[in-house]
Amino acid sequence: MSKETTVTLKGKSRNTYNFDVYPWGTSFKALGAVYIVLKKLSNGNFDLIYIGQTGDLSIRFDDHHKQNCFDRNGKTHIGIHLESSEKRRLAIEADLLANYNTPCNDQ
């Protein structure tokens, strides 16, 4: 499957981060990234369900520890912001979590 669109999120720091958006179930290479779980709305916009980071995108998201929450909230897409540095991924994730209240992140 191929990229559908790009969404931009802003962190509490006011830094912006672009995410390439793919349908849920897309297979990825073993790359590090910050990722967002999304629900596509009828108007074409997205609800933000979850913000996370991983060192290996190839691990299937269907086995995610928050899968039940993703399902309850109607996940349809995943957004990917590639970043090889774990330190940088963690900083981006924290910046975004400080600016968004998502239903599947432990607040």
Backbone bond lengths (Angstrom), bond angles and torsions (degrees), N, CA, C in turn:
res aa  C-N    CA-C-N  psi(-1)  N-CA   C-N-CA  omega(-1)  CA-C   N-CA-C  phi
1 M - - - 1.453 - - 1.515 109.10 -
2 S 1.300 114.88 153.52 1.448 117.95 -175.81 1.525 111.29 -114.65
3 K 1.310 113.85 165.76 1.458 121.79 179.65 1.523 109.68 -58.42
4 E 1.334 116.16 135.42 1.462 120.99 178.67 1.525 112.41 -93.84
5 T 1.330 115.78 -40.03 1.455 120.17 -175.56 1.517 108.87 -165.10
6 T 1.296 116.75 -176.45 1.455 123.40 174.48 1.522 108.17 -127.96
7 V 1.326 116.61 137.96 1.462 120.78 172.67 1.516 108.35 -120.49
8 T 1.312 115.67 149.76 1.456 122.04 179.34 1.516 108.96 -116.06
9 L 1.329 116.21 127.96 1.457 122.09 175.63 1.522 108.75 -112.90
10 K 1.321 115.30 149.93 1.458 121.23 179.50 1.525 108.58 -113.21
11 G 1.314 115.96 131.27 1.461 121.02 176.48 1.515 111.12 -81.73
12 K 1.327 115.42 171.11 1.461 120.19 176.87 1.528 110.57 -58.98
13 S 1.337 116.34 -30.17 1.468 122.63 179.19 1.529 112.60 -70.26
14 R 1.336 116.00 -8.63 1.462 124.89 -174.04 1.524 113.02 78.90
15 N 1.340 117.48 0.79 1.458 120.70 171.57 1.522 108.36 -67.47
16 T 1.335 116.24 146.09 1.459 120.36 178.48 1.525 109.59 -110.13
17 Y 1.336 114.37 148.78 1.458 121.67 -177.71 1.517 108.26 -133.91
18 N 1.337 116.09 127.74 1.462 121.59 178.81 1.525 110.04 -93.30
19 F 1.325 115.48 135.45 1.455 122.81 178.97 1.519 109.39 -122.02
20 D 1.341 116.32 126.20 1.455 121.44 172.33 1.523 107.33 -78.56
21 V 1.329 117.10 129.13 1.461 122.10 -172.93 1.526 110.59 -104.38
22 Y 1.340 114.42 129.65 1.458 123.11 -178.71 1.531 109.68 -126.98
23 P 1.333 117.10 153.72 1.466 119.26 174.51 1.536 110.67 -61.94
24 W 1.332 115.96 146.91 1.462 120.25 175.85 1.526 108.87 -57.83
25 G 1.315 117.14 137.87 1.453 121.60 -179.41 1.518 113.53 100.25
26 T 1.331 117.38 -5.99 1.462 121.27 176.57 1.528 109.34 -63.52
27 S 1.319 117.61 138.56 1.466 122.82 176.44 1.527 108.89 -89.64
28 F 1.323 115.45 140.65 1.461 121.48 -178.86 1.515 110.68 -124.65
29 K 1.327 115.88 159.48 1.457 122.13 173.93 1.527 108.87 -75.30
30 A 1.335 115.95 166.52 1.465 122.28 -178.81 1.529 110.02 -78.00
31 L 1.333 115.55 74.63 1.459 122.23 -179.18 1.524 109.68 -121.99
32 G 1.319 116.77 154.51 1.453 121.64 176.32 1.520 110.39 -82.40
33 A 1.351 115.82 143.98 1.463 119.65 -178.90 1.518 111.01 -164.20
34 V 1.318 114.27 156.87 1.455 121.76 162.06 1.527 103.80 -90.70
35 Y 1.337 117.12 139.16 1.457 119.40 -178.71 1.522 110.20 -133.61
36 I 1.315 114.10 155.82 1.459 121.25 177.31 1.524 108.16 -129.19
37 V 1.314 115.80 140.30 1.454 121.86 175.38 1.523 106.93 -99.88
38 L 1.328 116.08 131.51 1.463 121.97 -171.19 1.520 111.82 -128.56
39 K 1.321 115.15 156.66 1.459 122.90 169.92 1.520 106.97 -120.63
40 K 1.333 116.15 121.37 1.463 120.35 178.95 1.525 109.22 -78.73
41 L 1.320 116.04 130.02 1.460 123.03 -179.32 1.525 110.20 -93.32
42 S 1.321 116.07 163.97 1.469 120.59 -177.52 1.522 112.79 -62.60
43 N 1.346 117.71 -23.88 1.464 120.49 178.85 1.528 112.99 -86.65
44 G 1.361 116.79 3.07 1.463 121.12 178.48 1.514 114.33 92.59
45 N 1.326 117.49 -11.53 1.461 120.99 175.38 1.525 109.78 -79.26
46 F 1.332 116.30 175.37 1.456 121.87 -178.26 1.518 110.51 -126.32
47 D 1.344 115.77 142.25 1.456 122.24 166.37 1.517 107.43 -92.20
48 L 1.322 116.53 138.49 1.456 122.82 178.50 1.530 108.53 -89.86
49 I 1.327 116.14 119.52 1.461 121.91 -175.81 1.526 112.18 -100.83
50 Y 1.340 117.21 -37.28 1.461 120.61 -172.45 1.520 109.58 -156.87
51 I 1.330 116.07 147.66 1.463 123.73 174.50 1.524 107.00 -125.08
52 G 1.332 117.33 129.86 1.454 120.82 179.44 1.517 111.31 -151.52
53 Q 1.332 115.23 -179.70 1.458 120.13 177.11 1.520 107.92 -145.02
54 T 1.324 114.94 153.16 1.459 121.15 179.82 1.522 110.36 -148.70
55 G 1.303 116.00 152.64 1.451 121.36 172.89 1.521 112.48 -89.41
56 D 1.364 116.35 -5.59 1.471 119.92 -176.38 1.528 110.33 -149.99
57 L 1.331 115.50 98.03 1.465 121.28 179.63 1.526 113.39 -67.83
58 S 1.331 118.04 -15.48 1.455 119.67 -176.33 1.530 112.26 -73.23
59 I 1.330 116.94 -16.05 1.464 120.12 176.70 1.524 107.74 -69.15
60 R 1.302 115.94 130.51 1.473 120.57 -174.93 1.516 111.76 -64.74
61 F 1.311 115.76 135.15 1.456 121.26 179.58 1.524 112.16 -78.15
62 D 1.325 118.82 -13.15 1.462 120.88 178.09 1.526 111.67 -66.41
63 D 1.334 117.82 -19.86 1.459 122.00 178.55 1.531 111.83 -99.46
64 H 1.303 117.20 14.76 1.463 122.34 -177.50 1.525 110.34 -64.03
65 H 1.333 117.01 144.51 1.471 120.60 -179.18 1.529 113.00 -65.26
66 K 1.320 118.16 -14.30 1.472 122.41 177.47 1.530 112.20 -106.73
67 Q 1.339 116.91 16.21 1.463 121.24 -175.20 1.533 112.84 -54.66
68 N 1.325 117.77 -43.14 1.465 119.81 -179.88 1.521 111.16 -60.19
69 C 1.315 117.53 -39.85 1.463 121.52 177.51 1.528 110.51 -66.88
70 F 1.332 117.00 -41.39 1.470 120.37 177.43 1.529 110.06 -58.24
71 D 1.334 115.67 -44.94 1.465 120.48 -179.24 1.529 111.04 -64.30
72 R 1.325 116.88 -45.79 1.475 121.06 179.68 1.517 111.97 -59.16
73 N 1.333 116.25 -32.38 1.460 121.10 -177.20 1.526 113.35 -95.42
74 G 1.326 117.60 6.95 1.457 121.86 171.84 1.516 116.01 73.73
75 K 1.335 117.94 39.07 1.472 120.57 -178.84 1.525 111.09 -53.87
76 T 1.338 115.15 138.42 1.463 120.59 177.51 1.526 112.13 -130.66
77 H 1.334 117.39 -23.03 1.465 121.74 -172.60 1.523 110.92 -143.25
78 I 1.327 114.33 162.76 1.456 121.58 173.72 1.523 107.97 -130.69
79 G 1.319 116.55 136.79 1.455 122.35 177.16 1.520 109.60 -107.81
80 I 1.317 116.82 139.21 1.463 123.30 -173.70 1.532 110.45 -123.64
81 H 1.331 115.50 127.88 1.463 122.45 172.02 1.530 105.28 -120.30
82 L 1.343 117.37 100.80 1.462 121.40 -176.30 1.520 111.04 -64.21
83 E 1.339 114.96 135.11 1.462 121.52 177.53 1.522 107.26 -159.63
84 S 1.333 117.41 116.23 1.465 120.87 -176.50 1.531 112.92 -78.37
85 S 1.320 118.39 -26.65 1.463 122.21 -177.11 1.531 111.45 -80.99
86 E 1.337 116.53 119.24 1.466 119.65 178.08 1.527 111.06 -61.30
87 K 1.312 117.13 -40.88 1.467 120.78 179.11 1.530 110.36 -58.29
88 R 1.308 116.57 -45.07 1.473 121.11 179.72 1.530 111.09 -67.80
89 R 1.347 117.48 -41.09 1.474 120.53 177.83 1.523 110.75 -58.81
90 L 1.324 116.15 -45.90 1.464 120.18 -179.41 1.525 111.53 -63.75
91 A 1.332 116.80 -37.24 1.466 120.53 178.28 1.528 111.01 -67.05
92 I 1.327 117.37 -43.01 1.467 121.51 178.75 1.523 110.08 -64.34
93 E 1.329 116.46 -45.49 1.467 120.69 179.19 1.532 110.19 -57.98
94 A 1.328 117.31 -47.16 1.468 121.11 -179.95 1.530 111.38 -63.51
95 D 1.323 117.37 -40.20 1.465 122.13 179.05 1.525 110.54 -61.39
96 L 1.326 116.51 -44.44 1.469 120.74 179.88 1.525 111.70 -69.55
97 L 1.338 116.61 -43.32 1.466 119.76 179.91 1.530 111.83 -62.45
98 A 1.326 116.31 -29.40 1.465 119.92 178.11 1.526 112.01 -72.03
99 N 1.341 117.29 -15.87 1.465 121.15 -176.09 1.527 113.82 -110.43
100 Y 1.333 118.26 -13.41 1.463 121.58 -176.94 1.516 110.43 -127.98
101 N 1.318 116.34 142.84 1.443 122.87 173.71 1.527 107.24 -105.77
102 T 1.324 116.62 103.64 1.467 121.14 -176.05 1.522 109.56 -105.19
103 P 1.332 117.50 144.98 1.462 119.49 -175.44 1.524 115.72 -68.93
104 C 1.325 118.26 -19.79 1.465 119.15 -175.19 1.538 114.28 -108.86
105 N 1.318 118.71 -0.88 1.461 120.81 173.50 1.528 107.53 -91.63
106 D 1.297 116.10 139.84 1.468 120.29 174.98 1.518 107.86 -72.57
107 Q 1.288 115.36 116.62 1.472 119.78 -177.03 1.512 111.09 -93.49
